Amino acid sequence: MNSYKIIFKDMRSINPTSGKTIREYQEHTGPEVEEIIRDVHAAWLNWKETSFEQRTILMKKAAQILRERKEHCARLMTLEMGKLFRESMAEIEKCAWVCDHYADHAAEMLKDEEVATDASRSFITFQPLGPILAVMPWNFPFWQVIRFSAPALMAGNAAVLKHASNVPGCALAIEEVFLEAGFPQHLFRTLMIPSAAVEKVISNPSIVAVTLTGSEAAGSQVASRAGKFLKKTVLELGGSDPFIVLEDADVDAAVKTAVVARMINQGQSCIAAKRFIVVEPMMRQFETGLKSAFESLRMGDPMDPETQVGPMARPDLVDEIEKQVNASVAAGARLVTGGHRVAGAGCYFEPTILADITKGMPVYSQETFGPVVSLITARDEEDAISIANNSEFGLGGCVWTRDLKRGETIARRVETGAMFVNGMTKSDPRLPFGGIKKSGYGRELGTYGIREFVNVKTIWVGE
């Protein structure tokens, strides 16, 4: 029996602004998937022998094509998942940046490292592993894929992409970029399959490792399957990032950044600030400023340059955020502003602020993947750190204080994969990115990211 059943509803682009279908896609059958993976493996056997100089030329070309097609790719992204068009444009530019970064630095990052031992020569070399399966989400449909594939391909690996089912157009567009840049025909391939088919792909002997960005549940399933076959995984999962505001903070600057840190991508980001932990003396000022800013945001068509709040990506996501808000209000949260879905076509939810948040409320402990702020009052610095660490997640976070040394000290104590002092959490090709706890493990980006999917091999040479 074919395990890759055709289910058209799982491969359909639906515009979340209007609710209208953009396009339907045919899923790959089981035999087609196996053939694609064989082709990818064959392409890798040649690719792994190429020089960094050759890889650099092609990756630079990919960056060029992304910039040339920036408007086209950005429009596709906005149509498929509702991102503000200007944010989509910035995402494509960031993708080109990461391509350039690894084209420029991969050779240095992966050069042999000499180690003095009792041998005449001993060194560590970094060699590619093979085809890597990437299971990627819809919220940053180009960036999440390119930030994996640029270092993976520069390291000499191949890539098989299983993208989110609501952004198939973006998945195929990325494949086309690498193909037109001159990469081998099957070195990067997209699989049009539902999530239920991923387990079988992981078990394919030609797939040597898996990287996933997504939910905690999806990460657990993928890690379990990969572990059964002794395959390495890198997981970037959910987050409930703390945004700590201390009594000596520049509150106006913190409020201004808080709006962007929470509302980017309509709040649908793993590293969006979600728990706003403010010391008691500053809470009134912070809440007042944030309320004023939120109520001035303009909701509308994400293609309109004047729009500041677009739709969420899918109706079920609106349902989930509405349930979290309603349950928290029922448990005693104070609704400062917003709190409701918007009637009519599209997946819109009002920018929302909830205050007086305490333990037991959904918005205290769960990841809120939408335009909802949770205001939590802390007694002092120690209480703020305690609240920040009282989470199953540990992806990113930030702290606001005029005392930079104090900020650094607090940043070291908060249990996350990254902390920012007087700035919002963001990813950067030059810095490693990833989390701890239930936010996952492993790293992307930076030198640590490109070394996740290589064989760190010791070579010892005697007399």
C-alpha positions as CSV (number, residue, x, y, z in Angstrom):
1,M,0.0,0.0,0.0
2,N,1.3,3.5,-0.9
3,S,2.1,5.3,2.3
4,Y,2.2,8.7,0.5
5,K,-1.5,9.1,-0.1
6,I,-2.6,12.0,-2.3
7,I,-4.4,14.5,-0.1
8,F,-4.8,17.7,-2.1
9,K,-6.0,19.7,1.0
10,D,-2.5,19.3,2.4
11,M,-0.8,20.8,-0.6
12,R,-2.7,23.9,-1.3
13,S,-1.7,27.5,-1.1
14,I,-4.4,29.6,0.6
15,N,-4.1,33.4,0.8
16,P,-4.7,34.2,4.5
17,T,-5.7,37.7,3.6
18,S,-8.7,36.7,1.6
19,G,-9.1,33.0,2.4
20,K,-9.0,32.2,-1.4
21,T,-7.0,29.3,-2.8
22,I,-4.0,30.4,-4.8
23,R,-2.9,27.0,-6.2
24,E,-3.1,23.3,-5.6
25,Y,-0.1,21.0,-5.8
26,Q,0.3,17.3,-6.6
27,E,2.1,15.4,-3.9
28,H,5.0,13.1,-4.7
29,T,4.2,9.4,-4.5
30,G,6.3,7.0,-2.5
31,P,8.3,5.8,-5.5
32,E,8.9,9.4,-6.6
33,V,10.2,10.3,-3.2
34,E,12.6,7.3,-3.2
35,E,13.8,8.3,-6.7
36,I,14.4,11.9,-5.7
37,I,16.5,10.8,-2.7
38,R,18.5,8.5,-4.9
39,D,19.2,11.4,-7.3
40,V,20.2,13.6,-4.4
41,H,22.6,11.0,-3.1
42,A,24.2,10.6,-6.5
43,A,24.6,14.3,-6.9
44,W,26.3,14.5,-3.5
45,L,28.9,11.9,-4.4
46,N,30.3,14.4,-6.9
47,W,29.6,17.5,-4.9
48,K,31.6,16.4,-1.9
49,E,34.7,16.4,-4.0
50,T,34.3,20.0,-5.2
51,S,36.6,22.8,-3.9
52,F,35.5,25.6,-1.7
53,E,36.3,27.9,-4.6
54,Q,33.8,26.2,-6.8
55,R,31.1,26.2,-4.1
56,T,31.7,29.9,-3.4
57,I,31.1,30.9,-7.0
58,L,27.7,29.1,-7.0
59,M,26.6,30.4,-3.6
60,K,27.5,33.9,-4.6
61,K,25.3,33.4,-7.7
62,A,22.5,32.2,-5.5
63,A,22.7,35.4,-3.5
64,Q,22.7,37.4,-6.7
65,I,19.6,35.7,-8.0
66,L,17.8,36.2,-4.6
67,R,18.4,39.9,-4.8
68,E,17.3,40.1,-8.5
69,R,14.1,38.2,-7.7
70,K,13.5,39.9,-4.3
71,E,10.2,41.4,-5.2
72,H,8.9,38.2,-6.8
73,C,9.9,36.0,-4.0
74,A,8.6,38.4,-1.4
75,R,5.2,38.7,-3.1
76,L,5.0,34.9,-3.1
77,M,5.8,34.7,0.6
78,T,3.2,37.4,1.4
79,L,0.5,35.7,-0.6
80,E,1.1,32.2,0.9
81,M,1.4,33.1,4.6
82,G,0.5,36.7,5.1
83,K,3.8,38.3,6.0
84,L,3.9,42.1,5.5
85,F,5.4,42.7,2.1
86,R,8.2,44.9,3.5
87,E,9.1,42.2,6.0
88,S,9.1,39.7,3.1
89,M,11.5,41.9,1.1
90,A,13.8,42.2,4.2
91,E,13.7,38.4,4.6
92,I,14.9,37.8,1.0
93,E,17.7,40.3,1.5
94,K,18.7,38.5,4.7
95,C,18.8,35.2,2.8
96,A,21.2,36.7,0.2
97,W,23.3,37.9,3.2
98,V,23.6,34.4,4.6
99,C,24.6,33.0,1.2
100,D,27.3,35.7,0.9
101,H,28.5,35.1,4.5
102,Y,29.1,31.4,4.0
103,A,30.5,31.8,0.6
104,D,33.1,34.2,2.1
105,H,33.9,32.3,5.3
106,A,33.1,28.6,4.9
107,A,36.6,27.7,3.9
108,E,38.1,29.4,6.9
109,M,35.4,27.9,9.2
110,L,36.2,24.4,8.0
111,K,39.9,24.5,7.5
112,D,42.0,21.8,9.1
113,E,43.0,22.4,12.7
114,E,46.5,21.3,13.8
115,V,46.9,19.8,17.2
116,A,50.3,19.1,18.9
117,T,50.5,15.5,20.0
118,D,53.0,12.6,20.0
119,A,52.5,12.2,16.3
120,S,54.7,13.7,13.6
121,R,51.5,15.5,12.6
122,S,47.9,15.3,14.0
123,F,45.0,17.4,12.9
124,I,41.2,17.7,12.8
125,T,39.5,17.9,9.5
126,F,35.8,18.6,8.7
127,Q,34.2,16.5,6.1
128,P,30.6,16.5,4.7
129,L,28.2,13.8,5.8
130,G,25.8,13.5,2.9
131,P,22.1,14.3,2.2
132,I,20.5,16.2,5.1
133,L,16.7,16.2,5.5
134,A,15.3,19.7,6.5
135,V,11.8,19.9,7.9
136,M,11.0,23.5,7.8
137,P,8.1,25.8,9.0
138,W,6.0,28.4,7.2
139,N,6.6,31.5,9.3
140,F,9.9,32.5,7.7
141,P,9.6,30.3,4.5
142,F,12.7,31.5,2.8
143,W,15.0,32.4,5.7
144,Q,14.6,29.1,7.6
145,V,15.5,27.1,4.5
146,I,18.4,29.2,3.3
147,R,20.0,29.6,6.8
148,F,20.2,25.8,6.8
149,S,21.0,25.1,3.2
150,A,23.7,27.8,2.6
151,P,26.1,26.4,5.2
152,A,25.1,22.8,4.5
153,L,25.9,23.1,0.8
154,M,29.1,25.0,1.4
155,A,30.2,22.2,3.7
156,G,29.8,19.8,0.9
157,N,26.5,18.2,1.9
158,A,23.3,17.8,-0.1
159,A,19.8,18.9,1.0
160,V,16.3,17.4,0.9
161,L,13.5,19.8,1.9
162,K,10.2,19.0,3.4
163,H,8.6,22.4,3.7
164,A,5.4,23.3,5.5
165,S,2.3,22.3,3.5
166,N,0.9,25.9,3.3
167,V,4.0,27.3,1.5
168,P,4.7,24.9,-1.4
169,G,5.3,27.8,-3.8
170,C,8.1,29.1,-1.6
171,A,9.6,25.7,-1.4
172,L,9.8,25.3,-5.2
173,A,11.0,28.8,-5.7
174,I,14.0,28.1,-3.4
175,E,14.8,24.9,-5.3
176,E,14.7,27.0,-8.5
177,V,17.2,29.6,-7.1
178,F,19.8,26.9,-6.4
179,L,19.3,25.2,-9.8
180,E,19.6,28.5,-11.7
181,A,22.7,29.5,-9.7
182,G,24.4,26.4,-11.3
183,F,24.3,23.9,-8.4
184,P,24.0,20.3,-9.6
185,Q,20.5,19.4,-10.7
186,H,19.6,17.2,-7.8
187,L,21.8,18.6,-5.0
188,F,18.9,20.5,-3.4
189,R,15.4,19.0,-3.9
190,T,11.9,19.7,-2.5
191,L,9.6,16.9,-1.5
192,M,5.9,17.5,-1.9
193,I,4.7,15.3,0.9
194,P,2.5,15.6,4.0
195,S,4.0,15.5,7.5
196,A,2.9,11.9,8.0
197,A,5.3,10.8,5.3
198,V,8.4,12.3,7.0
199,E,9.1,9.2,9.2
200,K,9.6,7.1,6.1
201,V,12.0,9.6,4.6
202,I,14.1,9.7,7.8
203,S,14.5,5.9,7.6
204,N,15.8,6.1,4.1
205,P,19.5,5.0,4.3
206,S,20.7,7.8,2.1
207,I,19.4,10.5,4.6
208,V,22.2,10.9,7.1
209,A,20.8,13.6,9.4
210,V,17.8,15.7,10.0
211,T,17.3,19.4,11.0
212,L,13.9,20.6,12.0
213,T,12.4,24.0,12.9
214,G,8.9,23.7,14.3
215,S,6.8,22.7,17.3
216,E,7.9,20.8,20.3
217,A,5.7,17.9,19.3
218,A,7.1,17.7,15.8
219,G,10.6,17.9,17.1
220,S,10.0,15.0,19.5
221,Q,8.6,12.9,16.7
222,V,11.5,13.6,14.4
223,A,14.1,13.1,17.0
224,S,12.6,9.8,18.1
225,R,12.5,8.5,14.5
226,A,16.0,9.7,13.8
227,G,17.3,8.2,17.0
228,K,15.9,4.8,16.0
229,F,18.2,4.9,13.0
230,L,21.1,6.6,14.8
231,K,20.9,9.8,12.8
232,K,21.9,13.1,14.1
233,T,19.3,15.9,14.6
234,V,19.4,19.6,15.1
235,L,16.1,21.0,16.5
236,E,15.0,24.6,16.8
237,L,11.6,24.4,18.5
238,G,9.3,26.8,20.3
239,G,10.0,29.7,22.5
240,S,8.5,31.9,25.2
241,D,11.2,34.6,25.2
242,P,11.4,36.9,28.2
243,F,11.6,40.7,27.7
244,I,12.9,42.0,31.0
245,V,12.6,45.7,31.9
246,L,14.5,46.9,35.0
247,E,14.0,50.1,37.0
248,D,16.9,51.8,35.4
249,A,15.8,51.1,31.8
250,D,15.1,53.6,29.1
251,V,11.4,52.8,29.1
252,D,10.6,54.7,25.9
253,A,13.3,52.8,24.0
254,A,12.1,49.5,25.5
255,V,8.5,50.2,24.5
256,K,9.5,51.1,20.9
257,T,11.5,47.9,20.6
258,A,8.8,45.8,22.3
259,V,6.3,46.6,19.6
260,V,8.6,45.3,16.9
261,A,9.8,42.4,19.0
262,R,6.3,41.2,19.6
263,M,4.5,42.1,16.4
264,I,7.1,41.1,13.7
265,N,5.5,38.6,11.5
266,Q,2.2,39.1,13.4
267,G,3.9,37.6,16.4
268,Q,4.4,34.3,14.7
269,S,8.0,33.8,15.5
270,C,9.8,31.5,17.8
271,I,12.1,34.3,19.0
272,A,9.4,37.0,19.2
273,A,9.3,38.5,22.7
274,K,6.4,36.9,24.5
275,R,6.7,37.3,28.2
276,F,7.2,41.0,29.2
277,I,8.6,40.9,32.7
278,V,8.7,44.4,34.1
279,V,9.8,45.4,37.6
280,E,6.9,46.9,39.6
281,P,8.1,50.6,39.6
282,M,8.2,50.7,35.8
283,M,5.1,48.6,35.0
284,R,2.5,51.5,34.8
285,Q,4.8,53.5,32.4
286,F,5.6,50.5,30.3
287,E,2.0,49.3,30.0
288,T,0.7,52.8,29.2
289,G,3.3,53.3,26.4
290,L,2.7,49.9,25.0
291,K,-1.1,50.3,25.0
292,S,-0.8,53.6,23.1
293,A,1.5,52.0,20.5
294,F,-0.6,48.9,20.0
295,E,-3.8,50.9,19.6
296,S,-2.2,53.0,16.9
297,L,-1.2,50.0,14.7
298,R,-2.9,49.9,11.4
299,M,-4.4,46.5,10.4
300,G,-5.0,45.6,6.7
301,D,-3.7,44.1,3.5
302,P,-0.1,43.0,3.9
303,M,0.7,44.1,0.4
304,D,-0.2,47.7,1.4
305,P,2.9,49.6,2.5
306,E,0.8,51.5,5.1
307,T,-0.3,48.3,6.8
308,Q,1.4,47.5,10.2
309,V,-0.6,44.3,11.1
310,G,-1.4,41.7,8.6
311,P,-3.3,38.3,8.9
312,M,-2.1,35.3,10.7
313,A,-1.1,32.4,8.5
314,R,-4.0,30.0,9.0
315,P,-7.4,29.9,10.6
316,D,-6.4,27.2,13.1
317,L,-3.7,29.6,14.4
318,V,-6.3,32.2,15.0
319,D,-8.4,29.6,16.8
320,E,-5.5,28.7,19.1
321,I,-4.5,32.2,20.1
322,E,-8.1,33.1,20.8
323,K,-8.4,30.1,23.1
324,Q,-5.3,31.1,25.0
325,V,-6.5,34.6,25.4
326,N,-10.0,33.7,26.5
327,A,-8.7,31.0,29.0
328,S,-6.3,33.5,30.5
329,V,-8.9,36.2,30.9
330,A,-11.2,33.6,32.5
331,A,-8.4,32.8,34.9
332,G,-8.0,36.5,35.9
333,A,-5.8,38.2,33.3
334,R,-6.7,41.8,32.7
335,L,-7.4,42.7,29.0
336,V,-5.7,46.0,28.3
337,T,-6.5,46.2,24.6
338,G,-7.5,43.9,21.7
339,G,-8.3,40.3,22.5
340,H,-10.6,39.4,19.6
341,R,-10.5,37.9,16.1
342,V,-11.6,40.3,13.4
343,A,-14.8,39.4,11.6
344,G,-14.9,38.9,7.8
345,A,-12.5,37.2,5.4
346,G,-9.0,36.5,6.3
347,C,-7.1,35.3,9.4
348,Y,-6.9,38.5,11.5
349,F,-6.6,38.9,15.2
350,E,-6.4,42.2,17.1
351,P,-3.0,43.2,18.6
352,T,-3.6,42.3,22.2
353,I,-2.2,43.1,25.6
354,L,-2.9,41.0,28.7
355,A,-1.8,42.2,32.1
356,D,-1.7,40.8,35.7
357,I,-0.4,37.5,34.3
358,T,0.3,34.8,36.8
359,K,1.2,31.1,37.0
360,G,-1.4,28.8,35.7
361,M,-2.6,31.0,32.9
362,P,-2.0,29.7,29.3
363,V,-0.2,32.9,28.3
364,Y,2.2,32.5,31.3
365,S,3.6,29.1,30.4
366,Q,2.5,28.3,26.8
367,E,4.1,29.6,23.6
368,T,1.8,32.3,22.2
369,F,2.2,32.3,18.4
370,G,0.4,35.5,17.5
371,P,0.0,39.2,18.3
372,V,-0.4,38.8,22.1
373,V,1.6,40.5,24.8
374,S,1.8,39.0,28.3
375,L,2.7,41.5,31.0
376,I,4.2,40.0,34.1
377,T,5.1,42.1,37.1
378,A,8.4,41.3,39.0
379,R,9.3,42.7,42.4
380,D,12.9,43.3,41.5
381,E,15.9,42.0,39.5
382,E,16.1,38.7,41.2
383,D,12.4,38.1,40.8
384,A,12.6,39.0,37.1
385,I,15.4,36.5,36.5
386,S,13.4,33.8,38.4
387,I,10.3,34.4,36.4
388,A,12.3,34.4,33.1
389,N,13.9,31.0,34.0
390,N,10.5,29.6,35.1
391,S,9.8,28.2,31.7
392,E,10.1,25.0,29.8
393,F,11.5,27.0,26.9
394,G,14.9,28.5,26.5
395,L,15.4,30.0,23.1
396,G,16.1,33.8,23.3
397,G,15.5,36.8,25.4
398,C,16.5,40.4,26.2
399,V,17.0,42.7,29.2
400,W,16.7,46.5,29.4
401,T,19.0,48.5,31.7
402,R,21.2,51.5,31.4
403,D,24.0,49.6,33.3
404,L,25.6,47.5,30.6
405,K,27.7,45.5,33.0
406,R,24.5,44.7,35.0
407,G,22.9,43.7,31.7
408,E,25.7,41.3,30.8
409,T,25.5,39.7,34.3
410,I,21.8,39.1,34.0
411,A,22.2,37.8,30.4
412,R,24.6,35.1,31.7
413,R,22.0,34.0,34.3
414,V,18.9,33.7,32.1
415,E,18.6,30.2,30.8
416,T,18.4,30.7,27.0
417,G,20.4,30.0,23.9
418,A,20.8,33.8,23.4
419,M,20.3,37.0,25.4
420,F,20.4,40.5,24.1
421,V,21.0,43.6,26.2
422,N,19.0,46.7,25.2
423,G,18.0,45.1,21.9
424,M,15.5,42.6,20.5
425,T,16.4,38.9,19.9
426,K,17.3,38.2,16.3
427,S,19.3,35.8,14.2
428,D,22.5,36.8,12.6
429,P,24.7,34.7,10.2
430,R,27.8,35.6,12.2
431,L,26.4,34.2,15.5
432,P,25.2,30.8,16.6
433,F,21.5,30.4,16.9
434,G,19.5,27.8,18.9
435,G,18.0,26.9,22.2
436,I,18.0,24.8,25.3
437,K,15.3,23.0,27.3
438,K,12.3,22.3,25.2
439,S,13.4,24.9,22.7
440,G,15.6,22.2,21.2
441,Y,19.3,21.6,20.8
442,G,22.1,22.1,18.3
443,R,23.0,25.3,16.6
444,E,22.5,27.0,13.3
445,L,24.5,29.9,11.8
446,G,28.0,31.0,12.7
447,T,30.9,28.6,12.8
448,Y,29.1,26.3,15.2
449,G,26.2,26.0,12.7
450,I,28.2,24.9,9.7
451,R,30.0,22.3,11.9
452,E,26.8,20.6,13.0
453,F,26.6,18.5,9.8
454,V,30.2,17.5,9.2
455,N,32.4,14.6,10.3
456,V,34.8,16.1,12.8
457,K,37.6,13.7,12.0
458,T,40.9,13.2,13.8
459,I,43.9,12.3,11.6
460,W,47.1,11.1,13.3
461,V,50.3,10.6,11.3
462,G,53.2,8.7,12.8
463,E,56.9,8.8,11.9
